[in-house]
Amino acid sequence: MVIEIWADVVCAWAYIGRRRLERALADLGGEETGVRGAGGAEVVWRPFRVDPMAPDPAVPLDDELRDPLVDEALRQCAPGLSPAENRTRVSRIAAEEGIGPRWGAAWRTSSHDAHRLLVLALDHGAPGTQDAVARALLRAHFVEARDIGSPQVLADVARAAGFPEGPDLLARGEGETAVRELLLSGKARGVTNSPTFVVAGRSLTGAQPPEAIAEFLRAAATGDERSLPAEVRRFREAEALLDLGDPLGCLTLLAPLLTEQGTDRGVRTLAARAYFHSAQLAQAEAILRPLVTRVPDDSYARLLLGRTLERRGRAEEAAAHLRLARAMTPSYGT
């Protein structure tokens, strides 16, 4: 069983949620092997940002607690609670979960490089290394009050967690594209809170009690886990991002498909839509013209080409394509 945790390592509820997952697995008799298909559970961390505007370099958190952006970030960890209620409640629950002895972050810091380190630990580390790094990051931030945006702290954490190659990989800028694409993937899948547990296509939001997590895992274990081919999943997530009003995110996920499957009609049509909705009209036209030449009866491509030409100020040329599109699909005229 693969258990994905979509979370931010500066979110206290992610720390609590990981502890509760551990208890739930113990109650189920599940062994966390870190090896896919080995009869145990593999925990995989995926990036989520509760505070994407956090400064780099870090600033003392005490100076930031009155910042409305910080309050909004706290709400993403615990929807329904005020920031003050969240801070009070999380401190109490952390103590109950045995996290300590000291508790409390000291820095408001960007978690971007910490997420890069986690991606790299999954790709380059031994089984279980990524989870060890994640736990070490959470402890460094919340218990040891260290700045996990600092390259030196990240290097210390990586080495202590058994990932000595991590600092050099970070220094070379590795993991940037992977983190950016995973953040978009989470958005496309509807991940809106930290932590969100995902197993076999099912999700559980929040640091639920161990009993609730165990019940979720039981239900997920009985489900039919069908893994889509990577390129199909990427296409669907890109499409979802466009539907969510993020055409630039859509294009980011589509980029490898345009390189590998550049002649695929569906891929090119989706790219043209994304270019159109991001006002990159020359790029949209460059894709749509060959499409309507190759498939003259593609009424949607003609409609989109007509609208693209309209927006480029070429009304007469646009009208010809729009007339053809509406003749083939009358509903386009309404």
C-alpha distance (Angstrom), angle and dihedral (degrees) to the residues before:
residue distance angle dihedral
M1 . . .
V2 3.81 . .
I3 3.81 113.5 .
E4 3.78 113.6 -165.4
I5 3.80 117.4 -158.8
W6 3.79 111.5 -161.1
A7 3.78 101.4 -164.0
D8 3.77 148.7 126.5
V9 3.78 118.7 -113.2
V10 3.81 89.5 -139.6
C11 3.83 90.1 59.1
A12 3.80 112.5 97.6
W13 3.79 91.6 -155.5
A14 3.81 89.0 60.0
Y15 3.81 88.5 58.9
I16 3.79 91.6 48.1
G17 3.80 91.5 43.9
R18 3.81 91.6 53.9
R19 3.82 90.6 51.7
R20 3.78 90.7 49.6
L21 3.80 91.8 48.2
E22 3.79 88.0 54.7
R23 3.80 90.2 53.6
A24 3.80 92.1 45.9
L25 3.80 91.5 52.9
A26 3.79 90.3 48.1
D27 3.81 90.0 52.0
L28 3.80 89.6 51.1
G29 3.77 91.9 47.3
G30 3.79 88.7 -119.5
E31 3.76 118.5 155.9
E32 3.79 117.9 -142.3
T33 3.77 100.4 -138.0
G34 3.76 100.2 161.2
V35 3.80 86.8 -138.6
R36 3.78 119.2 113.1
G37 3.77 112.3 -123.9
A38 3.80 95.2 5.4
G39 3.80 94.0 121.3
G40 3.79 93.8 -98.8
A41 3.79 135.4 81.0
E42 3.78 125.0 -78.8
V43 3.80 113.9 -155.9
V44 3.80 113.4 -151.9
W45 3.80 122.1 -174.5
R46 3.81 119.3 -143.8
P47 3.81 124.8 -170.7
F48 3.78 126.2 -101.1
R49 3.80 125.3 163.7
V50 3.82 118.8 -142.6
D51 3.80 91.7 173.8
P52 3.81 109.0 29.2
M53 3.82 90.8 164.3
A54 3.81 93.5 57.5
P55 3.80 111.6 135.3
D56 3.78 126.7 -105.8
P57 2.98 113.5 -125.6
A58 3.79 96.9 39.7
V59 3.79 125.8 -110.0
P60 3.83 127.9 -152.5
L61 3.79 108.5 -83.9
D62 3.80 93.9 -137.0
D63 3.80 88.3 66.0
E64 3.80 91.3 51.8
L65 3.79 104.5 45.8
R66 3.80 92.1 95.0
D67 3.80 91.5 54.1
P68 3.85 111.5 110.3
L69 3.81 89.5 -143.7
V70 3.80 89.4 60.3
D71 3.79 90.0 49.4
E72 3.80 90.0 52.3
A73 3.81 90.4 50.2
L74 3.80 90.5 52.6
R75 3.80 90.0 52.5
Q76 3.82 89.7 57.9
C77 3.80 88.2 59.9
A78 3.81 94.4 47.9
P79 3.81 115.4 17.5
G80 3.79 113.0 -157.8
L81 3.80 96.0 30.0
S82 3.77 127.2 98.5
P83 3.83 114.3 -122.4
A84 3.82 91.1 -107.7
E85 3.81 91.5 49.4
N86 3.80 90.2 47.6
R87 3.81 93.4 52.3
T88 3.81 92.6 47.8
R89 3.78 95.2 44.8
V90 3.78 96.0 45.1
S91 3.81 92.0 51.5
R92 3.79 91.0 53.2
I93 3.80 94.3 46.0
A94 3.81 92.8 45.9
A95 3.80 88.5 56.6
E96 3.81 90.4 48.8
E97 3.82 89.7 51.1
G98 3.80 90.8 52.9
I99 3.79 95.5 -113.1
G100 3.75 109.1 148.7
P101 2.98 146.1 -6.1
R102 3.80 82.4 -142.2
W103 3.81 118.4 29.8
G104 3.78 132.4 -167.5
A105 3.78 139.6 75.8
A106 3.79 116.8 -109.3
W107 3.80 100.1 -167.1
R108 3.77 138.9 58.1
T109 3.76 100.1 -147.1
S110 3.77 141.1 156.7
S111 3.80 112.3 -98.0
H112 3.81 93.9 -160.7
D113 3.79 96.5 105.3
A114 3.81 91.0 42.7
H115 3.81 87.8 57.6
R116 3.80 89.5 49.2
L117 3.79 88.8 53.5
L118 3.81 90.5 51.7
V119 3.80 92.8 49.9
L120 3.79 90.3 49.2
A121 3.81 92.3 47.5
L122 3.80 89.6 54.9
D123 3.80 93.2 47.6
H124 3.81 99.6 40.0
G125 3.80 107.1 20.2
A126 3.77 131.8 86.2
P127 3.83 119.9 -95.4
G128 3.78 110.0 -65.7
T129 3.81 93.8 16.6
Q130 3.79 95.1 111.4
D131 3.80 93.0 53.7
A132 3.81 90.4 47.8
V133 3.81 89.8 52.3
A134 3.82 91.3 47.9
R135 3.79 92.3 52.1
A136 3.79 90.9 47.0
L137 3.81 91.0 50.8
L138 3.80 91.9 50.5
R139 3.78 91.6 48.6
A140 3.80 92.5 47.0
H141 3.81 91.7 51.6
F142 3.80 101.6 40.4
V143 3.81 106.0 25.8
E144 3.79 105.5 25.8
A145 3.84 93.4 36.4
R146 3.82 92.5 -134.8
D147 3.79 127.6 153.6
I148 3.81 104.7 -109.1
G149 3.79 90.0 -171.4
S150 3.80 89.3 68.8
P151 3.83 115.5 99.9
Q152 3.81 89.9 -140.4
V153 3.81 93.2 52.4
L154 3.81 90.8 46.6
A155 3.80 89.6 50.7
D156 3.81 91.2 50.0
V157 3.80 91.6 48.5
A158 3.81 93.2 47.8
R159 3.79 94.0 50.8
A160 3.80 93.7 44.6
A161 3.82 90.3 50.8
G162 3.80 93.6 52.1
F163 3.79 99.2 -98.4
P164 3.83 103.8 111.7
E165 3.79 94.1 160.2
G166 3.82 90.8 59.5
P167 3.83 98.5 88.4
D168 3.81 93.7 54.0
L169 3.80 91.7 47.8
L170 3.81 90.4 50.6
A171 3.79 91.9 48.5
R172 3.82 89.7 54.8
G173 3.81 91.0 55.0
E174 3.80 94.5 -111.6
G175 3.80 119.1 162.0
E176 3.82 98.3 32.9
T177 3.79 96.3 115.7
A178 3.80 93.5 41.7
V179 3.81 93.2 53.1
R180 3.80 92.6 46.4
E181 3.81 92.1 50.1
L182 3.81 93.7 44.9
L183 3.81 91.3 51.8
L184 3.80 88.4 53.2
S185 3.80 90.6 45.7
G186 3.79 90.5 54.2
K187 3.79 90.9 49.7
A188 3.80 90.9 49.9
R189 3.81 90.8 50.7
G190 3.79 92.0 52.0
V191 3.81 99.1 -107.2
T192 3.81 105.2 160.7
N193 3.79 105.1 154.2
S194 3.80 140.8 50.5
P195 2.94 118.5 -95.9
T196 3.80 108.4 27.3
F197 3.81 116.9 166.4
V198 3.80 116.2 -150.5
V199 3.81 124.0 -170.2
A200 3.81 125.1 167.3
G201 3.79 92.1 -18.0
R202 3.82 94.3 -49.8
S203 3.78 122.2 111.7
L204 3.79 137.9 -155.5
T205 3.78 118.1 -166.7
G206 3.78 124.6 -146.8
A207 3.79 138.1 9.5
Q208 3.79 93.4 -59.9
P209 3.83 121.8 -175.3
P210 3.83 114.3 -82.6
E211 3.81 90.7 -107.0
A212 3.81 91.7 57.1
I213 3.80 91.8 46.9
A214 3.81 90.7 49.1
E215 3.80 91.0 51.1
F216 3.80 90.0 48.9
L217 3.81 90.9 51.4
R218 3.82 91.7 48.8
A219 3.80 91.0 52.6
A220 3.80 92.6 45.4
A221 3.81 91.7 49.0
T222 3.80 91.0 58.7
G223 3.79 93.0 49.8
D224 3.77 127.0 97.3
E225 3.79 106.7 -104.8
R226 3.76 107.1 -155.0
S227 3.76 113.8 -179.1
L228 3.78 115.0 -150.9
P229 3.78 118.4 -142.1
A230 3.80 108.8 -91.2
E231 3.80 93.9 -114.8
V232 3.82 92.4 51.0
R233 3.80 91.5 49.4
R234 3.81 90.7 48.4
F235 3.82 91.6 50.2
R236 3.80 92.9 49.4
E237 3.78 92.3 48.0
A238 3.80 91.0 49.2
E239 3.81 89.0 50.7
A240 3.81 90.5 49.5
L241 3.80 90.9 52.1
L242 3.79 90.9 53.8
D243 3.81 89.7 50.1
L244 3.82 87.6 51.2
G245 3.79 90.5 55.4
D246 3.80 97.6 -102.6
P247 3.83 106.0 120.1
L248 3.81 93.2 160.4
G249 3.80 90.5 54.2
C250 3.79 88.4 48.3
L251 3.81 90.4 54.2
T252 3.80 91.5 48.2
L253 3.80 91.7 57.2
L254 3.80 92.1 41.3
A255 3.81 95.0 53.0
P256 3.84 96.4 89.2
L257 3.81 91.1 45.2
L258 3.80 91.4 51.9
T259 3.80 88.0 53.3
E260 3.81 96.5 44.4
Q261 3.82 100.8 31.7
G262 3.78 101.4 22.3
T263 3.80 94.1 148.3
D264 3.82 95.4 52.6
R265 3.80 108.1 117.4
G266 3.80 95.5 -145.6
V267 3.80 93.3 49.9
R268 3.80 92.7 48.2
T269 3.79 93.4 46.6
L270 3.79 91.6 51.5
A271 3.81 90.1 48.4
A272 3.80 90.4 50.7
R273 3.81 90.3 51.5
A274 3.79 90.7 50.3
Y275 3.80 92.1 48.7
F276 3.81 90.0 48.5
H277 3.80 93.4 50.4
S278 3.80 92.2 46.6
A279 3.83 91.0 50.9
Q280 3.81 92.7 -113.8
L281 3.78 89.3 135.9
A282 3.80 99.5 162.3
Q283 3.81 90.0 56.0
A284 3.81 91.1 47.2
E285 3.80 91.2 51.7
A286 3.81 91.8 47.2
I287 3.81 89.7 58.1
L288 3.81 98.4 39.1
R289 3.82 99.3 50.6
P290 3.83 94.6 62.4
L291 3.81 89.5 43.3
V292 3.81 94.8 57.5
T293 3.81 90.6 42.6
R294 3.80 91.6 52.8
V295 3.83 95.3 40.6
P296 3.83 107.2 25.4
D297 3.82 93.3 179.1
D298 3.83 94.7 56.1
S299 3.78 94.5 117.3
Y300 3.80 95.1 -177.5
A301 3.82 92.9 53.8
R302 3.81 88.8 49.7
L303 3.80 91.4 49.1
L304 3.79 91.7 50.6
L305 3.81 91.9 45.6
G306 3.80 89.9 51.0
R307 3.79 92.3 50.7
T308 3.80 90.4 46.0
L309 3.80 91.3 53.1
E310 3.82 90.2 47.1
R311 3.77 90.6 55.6
R312 3.81 89.3 48.5
G313 3.81 89.9 56.9
R314 3.81 97.3 -108.0
A315 3.80 98.3 122.6
E316 3.80 98.9 161.0
E317 3.79 93.6 51.3
A318 3.80 90.2 44.5
A319 3.80 93.0 52.2
A320 3.81 93.1 61.8
H321 3.81 92.4 55.6
L322 3.80 93.0 43.2
R323 3.84 91.7 51.8
L324 3.81 91.1 51.8
A325 3.81 92.4 46.7
R326 3.81 92.2 50.8
A327 3.79 92.4 45.3
M328 3.82 90.0 55.2
T329 3.82 94.8 40.2
P330 3.82 110.7 24.2
S331 3.81 92.8 -169.7
Y332 3.81 88.1 70.2
G333 3.79 87.3 70.2
T334 3.80 93.8 61.8
